[in-house]
Amino acid sequence: MARPFQFRKQTVDMAAPVVRVSRIRRDPPPKVKEVTAAEIKEREAWITVVGIGTFALALFVVLMGISNVAGWSPSQITIHVEQKG
């Protein structure tokens, strides 16, 4: 018969005066990217454009929903164009 595996780890003597140093190698922290004032203004401009566009799209969807409930459709409007020549 095979003998059972040794699953036990060796005990550590905490009273020993040995200073233990971590052997885990760690990468240095990444360098912080410096952001200029121009980059901040450009980011704010893009956020503003996206916000206004999103708001306009939401308003358009709400107005189309209201017009659909009210029974109105853009196809009910007839435009007559007269050419003067």
VENFEN-V669668 format. One record per residue. N is the residue number from 1. SS is DSSP state (h for helix, s for strand, l for the rest). BURIAL is 1 if it has 24 or more other ideal C-beta (glycine too) atoms within 12 Angstrom, else 0. D_FIRST is the distance of its C-alpha to the first C-alpha in Angstrom with 1 decimal. Layout:
N;SS;BURIAL;D_FIRST  N;SS;BURIAL;D_FIRST
This chain:
1;l;0;0.0  2;l;0;3.7  3;l;0;6.4  4;l;0;9.3  5;l;0;12.4  6;l;0;15.4  7;l;0;18.1  8;l;0;20.6  9;l;0;23.6  10;l;0;25.3  11;l;0;28.2  12;l;0;31.7  13;l;0;34.3  14;l;0;37.4  15;l;0;39.6  16;l;0;39.3  17;l;0;42.7  18;l;0;41.1  19;l;0;42.8  20;l;0;40.3  21;l;0;41.8  22;l;0;40.5  23;l;0;39.1  24;l;0;39.7  25;l;0;42.4  26;l;0;44.9  27;l;0;47.8  28;l;0;51.2  29;l;0;52.9  30;l;0;54.8  31;l;0;58.6  32;l;0;60.7  33;l;0;63.0  34;l;0;66.6  35;l;0;68.6  36;l;0;72.3  37;h;0;75.0  38;h;0;75.7  39;h;0;72.2  40;h;0;72.4  41;h;0;75.7  42;h;0;74.4  43;h;0;71.4  44;h;0;73.7  45;h;0;76.0  46;h;0;73.2  47;h;0;72.0  48;h;0;75.6  49;h;0;76.1  50;h;0;72.9  51;h;0;73.8  52;h;0;77.3  53;h;0;76.1  54;h;0;73.5  55;h;0;76.2  56;h;0;78.6  57;h;0;76.1  58;h;0;75.3  59;h;0;79.0  60;h;0;79.6  61;h;0;76.9  62;h;0;78.3  63;h;0;81.8  64;h;0;80.8  65;h;0;79.0  66;h;0;82.1  67;h;0;84.4  68;h;0;82.2  69;h;0;82.4  70;h;0;86.1  71;l;0;86.6  72;l;0;88.0  73;l;0;87.0  74;h;0;88.2  75;h;0;89.4  76;h;0;92.1  77;l;0;93.9  78;l;0;96.3  79;l;0;97.6  80;l;0;100.9  81;l;0;101.7  82;l;0;105.3  83;l;0;106.2  84;l;0;109.5  85;l;0;110.9
